[in-house]
Structures are given as C-alpha cells and as structure tokens.
C-alpha cells in the first residue's frame, strides 16, 4: 500500500476510534488485542501467556535502541518459534516491558514471518530494584503515568500501529509495598479501568501478591483482572487463597525445568502445584507458560536461549498420566488464556 495512503488510513482509524472517551474500549471490549489489531477472543487458539523473544538488560538510563539489531535477533529467534508452532501454538504473549527491550517493530516482523498472533504490553517493570524504571516515573503522579499507558492503548505505542494487549508491571518481593510500588499498582488500576486490559504483575511471594490485590480492590479493580505472575515462587496455600479471591495464578517458569543431572524436582514441583489447584477446583484460575527465550542484546553467544516446548514435551505427558483429561489441558492453554486476557473492565465490588 502507498505509504501516505496507509498513514492516512491509520490516522482515520485512530480518530474514528477516539470519538468520545473510552470509545476504543467500547469498540474492542470482548476481543483480544494483538500487535496487528483486535481479534475475536475465540480465535486466540492455543496460547502461551508468558514468553520473551527479546531483552535488553542495560537499564532504563543506559538503554540504547540504536544498538538493537533486529535482523540478527530474528535469525536466532525464528527457529525457536518454529518449535512453538509445531506444538500447535497460535498465540503468545511477549512479556518484555518498555525499558527492558519491548520491541514492537521486531514483533511485527515475527508475526508476519511466522503467522503467530502476538500480544505486547504497556506498563513499567520495577522489579530488579527499579533499574528498568525511567526517571520520569519519580516526577509523575499515578494519574500521569496511567495517562501514558492509556494513550499507548488508544493511539498506539509511540504513535505507531501497535497497541498493547495487556498491562505489565513488576515488583520485588516485600513485606510492605513502598510508596513507589503503590504508585505503580495504582497507575495499573487506572489503566485497567480505562482500557479493560488485564494487569500482569511480576510478583514474588504470597504477601506481595496479596498486597497488590487488596490495593487494586481499594481502587475499584476486581482480582479477576490480576495475573499473579511467577506464582511458582509462592506457596500452594497462597495460590488457593488468591484463586479463591478470583485472581489468576500464573505458573510460568516451565522453560527452566529441564532435568539437568537427573534432577527433575523442578518439573515435579509444577506438577504438584497444578494438581493442587485442580483438586481444589481452581483449574479455571490457573495459567501456565515457559517464561522462555530469549535473544539478549549484547550477548555474543546467545547460548542461554531456552525453547518454548517443555510444556508439551515434559509436563503434559506427566499430567495425562495423573488423570488430566483433554478438557483440562484445553482449559489450561485455550480457555483460560482467552478468559484472562479478554478486554473487559472488571470492577470491584
Ligand atoms: Zn518473564
């Protein structure tokens, strides 16, 4: 398409989408927002809800996008995505936030080459001691930060065609949330209420999850809008407690369970946690993924890349032996992702 024509159409679409406040939410409610636009929720298919293809650990202050080489990254990434596709995956969520290597241009290229449906995110990641948080965060209020994120949803990331399909935040594990932690969660709450996007939070312990969920409630957001990411770092009791509240329990480190030296304890911990949730009647609140990948900026060897396949090759054979039915497996990789990431405001109370 002619470049100017396509810019004209994009502008036309953006302005049409923005007639009246929340109109984009109205128009996209009930769908899933991929990087190439909204899709019907039931065309999400088999989905991996927490993966990475590209990361830059430089830190918000030192990050230099001029150093990124998408061509080199593609060469490394594509064979791994082929492995993902061979297992029937149709959609994946790329969970790398801004200031940590979020790379919409690369994701568009990947979607084009592989045919995979990809979701990216808006939000900031404060885990790892706030080193991936921009300086502006400290000078802005939660409202101002939310406005930036909401704007990414309404008009596109950097004014481009890619919109976020979820909100990604991250906190270090603590006994109490700091005022900056609270500001981050509050910005996520406001963004959820304006966009209907689900909040995915890199969270350590039971306590850090519980604190966020109660803060979200105070600001009118129901636990159903919250994904307790890296819940494998919590306890089985904590999982049941938060599942009972309605939150999503994301057991998402399955890319890192390869039995090395005959040690399969990591893998069986997942089997145990998933079985526990199923037995208690909370399979419908359980999400699984690999947190695998990824191309690391500045790493010459790229030899730490983990495949996106252990769920299919290692986990499922064990779950099936333990009595998980096809319906259960389908629930974990099709039904729950659709339910969890559908665009919908989930108010509390
Ligand atoms: Zn991750």
Boltz pocket constraint, residues with backbone or C-beta under 6 A from the ligand:
constraints:
  - pocket:
      binder: B
      contacts: [[A, 50], [A, 51], [A, 52], [A, 95], [A, 291]]
      max_distance: 6.0
